[in-house]
Amino acid sequence: MTSVVPAAVQSGSGLLRPRDQAYLAAKGYDWSVTVETQMVCIVIAGYQLPPGLQPDAVDLLLRLPAGFPDIAPDMFWCDPPVINGGQVIAATEVREQHLGRTWQRWSRHLAAGQWRPGVDDLATFLTVVRRCLDEAAGTAP
């Protein structure tokens, strides 16, 4: 897949660190990045969901706070909304407007000590997101 990256990022504006850009590119994600209300917003288009969740793929929104990666991200969002076997998944009932779209908020929070400033990064957070999705699908190890 091709990365859709605004010219500002390509010229090194600092919206995403090179390490995070390299991770997204290595995974083959179709992604874009922009800033909204002082949050760096990454949209991964066509993000594949684990079996058991519907639809098969969504646009995944990550909103990174100022100070990321020293400050942990919190929650993630999907469009269209995700269900499991026709059932609403707990703590996903809220809809929010971001980037001119309506997103299903996945209210998932890291506990104290789960984020290691200076160590964790976008790859770490996407691992957390995947674990949450696997748990919702009932496929978590």
Number of C-alpha atoms within 10 A of each C-alpha: 10 9 16 14 15 13 9 12 17 13 8 11 11 10 20 21 16 13 12 13 18 12 15 18 15 9 10 12 18 18 22 16 22 18 13 11 9 11 17 18 21 20 23 21 19 15 17 15 17 20 14 17 21 18 16 13 17 20 20 21 25 23 22 24 17 14 11 19 20 15 16 21 21 15 18 22 26 22 19 16 20 26 17 15 11 10 10 13 17 10 11 19 13 11 16 12 10 14 14 7 10 15 22 21 21 23 14 14 13 13 7 7 7 10 18 14 14 10 9 16 21 21 14 13 21 14 11 16 19 16 16 16 21 18 13 19 19 14 12 12 6
